[in-house]
Amino acid sequence: MAEQKQTQMRTRKWYDDPKIAEDRVYWKPKTQSWFWAAMLAFAAALAVTVLVPSVEAANPRFYRIILGAFIVVLLFLYFFTLSRPVFRKKLYHKAQFILAGGLALAIWELLTTKSAVFPLPYFPGMTGIFAVMYDDRYLLLRSTLYSMRLFFVGMISGTILGLVSGILIGWNRQWDYWLSPIIRVTGIIPAVAWLPIALAILPTSFTTGVFLIFISSWFPVSSMMAAGIIATPKSFFDVAKTLGADNRFLLVRIAIPHAMPSMFTGVMTATAFSFTTLIVSEMAGAKAGLGYYINWAKGWGAYSKVYAAIIIIAVEFALILALIGAIRSYVLRWQRGILK
């Protein structure tokens, strides 16, 4: 009995100790060496733009500003985390990845702008790409705002309906009988396959894009929400019913919270599908947006502009996923100390 109690206490400490949990998440080397190596990598990338003569003509000023600003941010984070050990672990955990990024930028610049081993127009250097970002900053800003408006309208509407339909399918067999076949059929059809029909029926390119993004986000959210509710252990319901819970309590306080991890998986999947659909829909018929900008630049052979738009799309996607991840961490904070 005493041995069992000690085992339970060790297990509880393993799950409840925040330091152990942090060490399991931020497991990369915790020394300063990798961080300073990352700093040197970005300093080397900056030095390449200054010291190595260029073969291709491009204004390096904006790219140098970006690299210098990133180095300053890293220094700020170093001093900011001196008295914050949790943030320090996060910073050191990412140090190797930052190092790889700095080396990749330096090598790419040497192979393109500085030597033309990878020649234009298909392989522009980062100097040329960031110069284009600065020159087209107003056009890129308008395109980004248009794309984000289209994305959020379609994504939010698809997510809301996906949550509602997923709850109905997972909770009520009548809704499951009628909705599941529709979702299975529409889910296997790529959203962009609806493009010709949407262009013919819907009045504007904006509503067409919203419809396509709606379709691409509805299926993964709905299917994952339904799967999460269906997977709720029957014992949870039996215990709650024994304590006098009604159906509303079973749904709101047991089934839906149990399905939340699956729901967020569906939302992240829907985000990836929606971004792909966003760019494709803007390439066909839209008069603004990053997809339109890419299509327009490709037609002129301006691949620096194409890469500039792709970088912006990647940054937007990463920021949106980070936002969803932060929301998920807050909503699922009850899971901390449970999952290994």
Residue pairs with C-beta under 8 A, 6 or more apart in sequence:
13 20
14 20
15 21
15 337
15 338
16 337
21 336
21 337
22 86
22 89
23 89
24 340
25 93
26 89
26 90
26 92
26 93
27 93
28 34
28 92
28 93
28 94
28 95
28 96
29 92
29 95
29 96
30 89
30 92
30 93
31 92
32 92
34 92
34 95
34 96
34 99
35 74
35 78
35 91
35 92
35 95
35 98
37 95
37 99
38 74
38 95
38 96
38 98
38 99
38 102
39 71
39 74
39 75
40 102
41 98
41 99
41 100
41 101
41 102
41 103
41 106
42 67
42 70
42 71
42 74
42 98
42 101
42 102
42 105
43 71
43 102
44 102
44 103
44 106
45 67
45 102
45 103
45 105
45 106
45 109
46 64
46 67
46 68
46 71
48 106
48 109
48 110
48 114
49 60
49 63
49 64
49 67
49 109
49 127
50 60
50 64
52 109
52 110
52 114
53 114
54 60
54 113
54 114
54 127
55 113
55 114
55 115
55 116
56 112
56 113
56 116
56 120
56 125
56 128
58 113
58 125
58 127
58 128
58 131
59 127
59 131
59 134
60 127
60 131
61 131
61 134
62 130
62 131
62 133
62 134
63 126
63 127
63 129
63 130
63 131
66 130
67 105
74 98
77 87
77 91
78 91
80 87
81 87
81 88
81 91
82 88
105 126
108 125
108 126
109 125
109 126
109 127
111 117
111 118
111 123
112 118
112 123
112 124
112 125
112 126
112 128
113 124
113 125
113 126
113 127
113 128
114 125
120 128
120 303
121 301
121 302
121 303
121 304
122 303
123 303
124 303
124 304
124 307
128 304
129 304
129 307
129 308
129 311
130 308
131 304
132 302
132 304
132 305
132 308
133 140
133 308
133 311
133 312
136 305
136 308
139 293
140 290
140 293
140 308
140 309
140 312
142 288
143 288
143 289
143 290
143 292
143 293
143 309
144 290
144 312
144 316
146 288
146 289
147 278
147 282
147 289
147 290
147 291
147 316
148 316
150 206
150 209
150 210
150 213
150 278
150 281
150 282
150 289
151 213
151 274
151 275
151 278
153 210
153 213
154 209
154 210
154 211
154 212
154 213
154 214
154 216
154 217
154 274
154 277
154 278
155 213
155 217
155 270
155 271
155 274
157 210
157 214
158 213
158 214
158 215
158 216
158 217
158 218
158 221
158 270
158 274
159 217
159 218
159 221
159 267
159 270
161 214
161 218
161 222
162 217
162 218
162 219
162 220
162 221
162 222
162 225
162 266
162 270
163 221
163 222
163 225
163 263
165 175
165 179
165 183
165 218
165 222
165 225
165 226
166 221
166 222
166 223
166 224
166 225
166 226
166 228
166 229
166 259
166 263
166 266
167 225
167 226
167 229
167 251
167 256
168 175
168 176
168 179
169 175
169 176
169 179
169 180
169 183
169 222
169 226
170 176
170 225
170 226
170 227
170 228
170 229
170 230
170 255
170 259
171 229
171 251
171 255
176 226
180 226
183 218
183 219
183 222
183 223
186 215
186 218
186 219
187 219
187 220
187 223
191 212
191 213
191 215
191 216
191 273
191 277
192 212
192 277
192 280
192 281
194 211
194 212
194 215
195 208
195 212
195 280
195 281
195 284
198 208
198 211
198 212
199 205
199 208
199 284
199 285
202 208
202 211
205 281
205 282
205 285
205 286
205 287
206 286
208 281
208 285
209 277
209 278
209 281
209 282
209 286
209 289
212 277
212 280
212 281
213 274
213 277
213 278
213 281
215 277
216 270
216 273
216 274
216 276
216 277
217 270
217 271
217 273
217 274
218 270
219 270
220 266
220 267
220 269
220 270
220 273
221 263
221 266
221 267
221 270
222 266
223 266
224 259
224 262
224 263
224 265
224 266
224 269
225 259
225 262
225 263
225 266
227 259
227 262
228 258
228 259
228 260
228 261
228 262
228 263
229 255
229 256
229 258
229 259
231 258
231 259
231 262
232 254
232 255
232 258
232 259
236 254
236 258
237 250
237 254
240 249
240 250
240 253
240 254
241 250
245 253
245 254
257 334
260 331
260 332
261 332
261 335
264 324
264 327
264 328
264 331
264 332
267 324
268 321
268 324
271 317
271 320
271 321
271 324
272 317
275 313
275 316
275 317
278 289
278 291
279 290
279 291
279 294
279 313
280 291
281 291
282 288
282 289
282 290
282 291
282 292
282 295
283 291
283 292
283 294
283 295
286 292
290 309
290 312
290 313
293 305
293 309
294 305
294 306
294 309
294 310
297 303
297 305
297 306
297 309
298 306
